[in-house]
Amino acid sequence: MSFAMMFLVMLAFLFAIFAFALILHHFLSKALPGKDAIVIDTPEEALERQE
C-alpha cells in the first residue's frame, strides 16, 4: 500500500472516530444536564425556565 493510500485510510478512521465522539457528546449532553442540574429553583423560577 502506498503512503498516500495509508494516509487517506488514516484520515478516514480519524474522521469516523471524531464524528462518533461528536454525535455521542451531542446526545449525552442532551440526556445528562451539566452544572444547571445542581441549581435548586423555587417553583416560580422553575416555571420561568420552562417558558
Beta strands, then each sheet from edge to edge (+ up, - down):
end
